Amino acid sequence: MCVSLFLFCYIAKYPATAKYIAGYVSGMSLVASGHPFDTIKVRMQTQGTNSKFTSASDCVKQTISKEGFKGIYKGMSTPLFATGIINALLFGFQMNIVETLAKYKGRPDDRPELIDTMQAALVSGLYISMFVTPMEGIKSRLQVQYNAGGEKAKYSGPADCARQVYKEQGLFRGIYRGWFAVALCRMSNYAYFGGYALMQSILIPRFGTGPTGKDLPLWASLAGGSMAGVCYWLSCYPLDVIKARIQANPSASTVSFLGTIKEIYKTEGLKAFGKGFTPCALRAIPANAAAFFGYETAMKLMK
C-alpha cells in the first residue's frame, strides 16, 4: 500500500515516469504470451545443416514429447524479469523522445507524426541494445540445450549460464557477443513503433474520441500491437537469424558478423535466413498485441 502510494505521488510529480512503468508492464505481457513461440523460433534458426526438425510443427512436437511443456518455456525466467526492465527503458525513452521531437518541431497539440516516431525509434533501439544483448545471449544459449532423456544440461539456469560464459569467453566475446547484430535488429524498431503509429493514424478518423478526437479505445492497441510485431519482423528477420547464430555458437573464438553471413549462405543458401519465420510470425501478433495492450492499459490506469 505504501509502495503504491509512493509510486502514485512520484508519477503525479513526474508524468514522464509513467511511461517507464507502463513499459515494464508491456515487457512482462510480451514475454508471458510469446516465449514458447520464441523458443521454437530460436531452435529452428540455430540448427544449421544438422537439422533436428523438419518444420516448426515438428520442432514443437519433438520438444514437448522429449522435454515436456517446460521445454518450450526454457530460458523464460530471465526475459520475464529482464524484458520488463528493457521495455520500461525502451518505451519510456521512446515515448518521451517522441514527445520532445514533436514539441521541438512545433507539431499541433504536440502530437508527433509518423516520421518523428521512426526517427526516435532508431535512437531508442541503439540505446536499448546495450542492455538487451546479454539477456538475449543467455536466453539463446538456454533455448538450444537439447537435454532430452535425462541428459545433463551444460547450464542449470540463467545465472549459471552467465557465469560460465563470462568465465570461458569473457565480457565482450561472451556476454556481449553479437552486439552489432542486436543493435541493427533493435534499430529496426523504426518499423515496430512506426507500424503501431501507422495503425493508430488509420483508426483515429473512425474511432477517435476525447477532447482532441485522437483518443482510441483499448482494443485499438491490440490491432496496433499486432501490426507493429509483423512490421518489425518483416524489416529485420534475416538479421535476427544472424544474431541467433552468433550468440548460440558454443565456440570461444570470436564470431564475426560478416563471417557468419558468409558461412550461412555458403552451407545452407538464402533460405536459411528465413528459418523459423513461421513461429516468429505466429508469436508476433499475440505477443506484441499483449505488449501494447499492457502499455496502454497501464497508462490509462495511471492517468
Residue pairs with C-beta under 8 A, 6 or more apart in sequence:
7 21
10 17
11 17
11 18
11 21
11 302
16 92
16 96
17 92
18 298
18 299
18 302
18 303
19 91
19 92
19 95
19 96
19 299
20 88
20 89
20 91
20 92
21 88
21 298
21 302
22 91
22 294
22 295
22 296
22 298
22 299
22 302
23 87
23 88
23 89
23 90
23 91
23 92
23 95
23 295
24 84
24 85
24 87
24 88
25 84
25 294
25 295
25 297
25 298
26 87
26 91
26 291
26 292
26 294
26 295
26 298
27 83
27 84
27 85
27 86
27 87
27 88
27 291
28 80
28 83
28 84
28 294
29 290
29 291
29 293
29 294
30 83
30 87
30 287
30 288
30 290
30 291
30 294
31 76
31 79
31 80
31 83
31 84
31 287
32 80
32 290
33 286
33 287
33 290
34 283
34 284
34 286
34 287
34 288
34 290
35 72
35 73
35 75
35 76
35 79
35 80
36 72
36 73
36 283
37 279
37 280
37 282
37 283
37 287
38 139
38 143
38 279
38 280
38 283
39 63
39 71
39 72
39 73
39 74
39 75
39 143
40 56
40 59
40 60
40 63
40 72
40 276
40 279
41 276
41 279
41 280
41 283
42 139
42 140
42 143
42 144
42 244
42 248
42 276
43 52
43 53
43 59
43 63
43 143
43 144
43 276
44 53
44 56
44 59
44 275
44 276
44 279
45 240
45 241
45 244
45 245
45 275
45 276
46 140
46 144
46 244
46 245
46 248
47 53
47 275
48 245
48 267
48 268
49 267
49 268
52 59
52 62
52 146
53 59
53 62
55 278
56 276
56 278
56 279
59 279
60 72
60 279
63 71
63 72
64 71
64 72
66 146
66 148
66 149
67 74
67 146
67 147
67 148
74 142
74 143
74 145
75 138
75 139
75 140
75 141
75 142
75 143
75 158
77 157
77 158
78 135
78 138
78 139
78 142
78 158
79 135
79 139
82 135
83 135
85 131
86 128
86 131
86 132
86 135
87 291
87 295
89 127
89 128
89 131
90 124
90 128
90 189
91 295
93 124
93 127
93 128
94 120
94 121
94 124
94 189
94 193
97 120
97 123
97 124
98 112
98 116
98 117
98 120
98 193
99 110
99 112
101 112
101 116
101 119
101 120
102 110
102 111
102 112
102 113
102 116
103 110
105 116
107 113
107 116
109 212
111 212
111 214
112 120
112 197
114 194
114 197
114 198
114 201
117 193
117 194
117 196
117 197
118 190
118 193
118 194
118 197
119 190
120 193
121 187
121 189
121 190
121 192
121 193
121 194
122 187
122 189
122 190
124 189
125 183
125 186
125 187
125 188
125 189
125 190
126 183
126 186
126 187
128 186
129 179
129 182
129 183
129 185
129 186
129 187
130 179
132 182
132 186
133 175
133 176
133 177
133 178
133 179
133 182
134 162
134 175
134 176
136 178
136 182
136 243
136 247
137 165
137 174
137 175
137 176
137 177
137 178
137 247
138 158
138 161
138 162
138 165
139 158
140 244
140 247
140 248
141 155
141 161
141 165
141 247
141 248
142 155
142 157
142 158
142 161
143 248
144 248
145 153
145 154
145 155
147 153
154 164
155 161
155 164
162 175
165 174
165 175
166 174
166 175
168 174
168 252
169 175
169 177
169 252
173 252
173 253
173 254
174 252
177 246
177 247
177 249
177 255
178 243
178 246
178 247
178 255
180 257
181 239
181 242
181 243
181 246
181 257
182 243
184 236
184 239
185 236
185 239
185 240
185 243
188 232
188 235
188 236
188 239
189 232
190 235
191 231
191 232
191 234
191 235
191 236
192 228
192 229
192 231
192 232
192 288
193 228
194 231
195 224
195 227
195 228
195 229
195 230
195 231
195 232
196 224
196 225
196 227
196 228
196 292
197 224
198 227
198 231
199 220
199 223
199 224
199 227
199 228
200 216
200 220
200 224
203 216
203 220
203 223
203 224
204 213
204 214
204 216
207 216
207 217
207 220
208 214
208 215
208 216
209 215
209 216
209 217
218 293
218 296
218 297
218 300
221 289
221 292
221 293
221 295
221 296
221 297
222 289
222 292
222 293
223 289
224 292
225 288
225 289
225 290
225 291
225 292
225 293
226 284
226 285
226 286
226 288
226 289
228 288
228 292
229 283
229 284
229 285
229 287
229 288
229 289
230 281
230 284
230 285
232 284
232 288
233 240
233 277
233 280
233 281
233 284
237 273
237 274
237 277
237 280
238 273
238 274
240 280
241 264
241 272
241 273
241 274
241 275
241 276
242 257
242 260
242 261
242 264
242 273
245 255
245 260
245 264
246 255
246 257
246 260
249 255
264 272
264 273
265 272
265 273
